[in-house]
């Protein structure tokens, strides 16, 4: 009788045998791996029987169905963080411009700072949120963080000074520990066999949040002007034109807090201190020093830097007038473009990534995406040139097409997702802290000084993207993620 195991889990293959010597590794590879256990073929019948019993017990555990409603509620909680982070992108530049009385070319400096502060405070407290979840439970931490995000996100729209925007953005980042808790709870609600499917829902829900955040921010900003018949008589919305989108985002976060408080089940299993069966976890530094891990972490950070830099750059780039190097979009146009990117990324991840990964492996998908990044970046200044020359028809044909097709490079994020969970998430927050501010500042410098006709930032991004094409050649063999050969259970004669 044959048994197969196709699902991948959140344990990186780089770390499975990181402490084993080459001799032990060769011996391990010479034997047959059976559903996560190793069968050493010898004449000792007792060892065979013991191995079969272990396999059977693991099979029973793997057959546990995925708790659908629990995963659904956790995925709903997952969308809150990207809604809170991306929800201000369509209007943040105009809000800063109106609030601070700045020159249009200087807006990028402040927008990058405000966008980055969310991730900076999130990074500082991410480990503390994780420790709290281990101490008092996953559910209380999840509910508390959702409540904090709901309040901080809501009051952001009431800002009348730039320092208030900075303060409320930091408060939202303080409570944005939901992603760590949700990710842990999805792992604890799934088995190695169902984990891949559970995390595909996790990734897709993140893209739903990326789609909804900008859509709400653009569609609901300045409602007294956009929808005069409905909101034109409400003085509050005239005084606070960006309160409605932030209140709506806060209400969604509040609803997630209520749902999680009522329906989510605690997943933390407390172990006895004297439990000898529990193996101590590897230290962070030991993991980082493991063979191949530095290369994987570097590639992960490189991919995230490219993606986050582009995501932060797009709103200010689209908002800026063509003469200064941008597209001159309105907030609603920015939200529609961001929403379109979110939808197309979700389609790529759900429908196109799985067959590509099955055929070419993780490394193959990652290489294809990194080779496409420079081409994708070059298209932005080309479209700006179209607008400068008045070729609007060519622009509206090329720009949306490239945005939808180019969204496939988001598969690079999934290709590296789950490799080194806690370390990777912390590094992501660090990159989100530096990347947006650095990228938007480069754009502001180019717009003000007209270096390379305002295209300075794109030249830098293309150079960084080309560096990724070189680095991916050193991806370790064990991180390639090529399709596995079916595992066959060894049966006694």
Buried (B, 14 or more C-beta within 10 A) or exposed (E): EEEEBEBBBBBBBBBEBBEEEEEEEEEBEEEEBBBBBEBBEEEEEEEBEEBBEBBEEBBEEBEEEBBEEBBBBBBBBBBBBBBBBBBBBBBBBBBBBEBBEBEBBBBBBBBBBBBBBBBBBBBBBBBEBBEBBEEEBBBBBBBBBBBBBBBBBBBBBBBEEBEBBBBBBBBBBBBBBBBBBBBBBBBBBBBBBBBBEBBBBBBBBBBBBBBBBBBBBBBBBBBBEBBEEEBEEEEEBBEBBBBBBBBBBBEBBBBBBEBBBEEBEEBBEEEEEEEEEEEEEBEEEEBEEBEBBEBBBBBBBBBBBBBBBBBBBBBBBBBBBBBBBBBBBBBBBBBBBBBBBBBBBBBBBBEEBEEBBEEBBBBBBBBBBBBBBBEBBBBBBBBBBBBBEEBEEBBEEBBBEBBBBBBBBBBBBBBBBBBBBBBBBBBBBBBBBBBBBBBBBBBBBBBBEBBBBBBBBBBBBBEBBBBBBEBBEEBBEBBBBBEEEEBBBBEEE
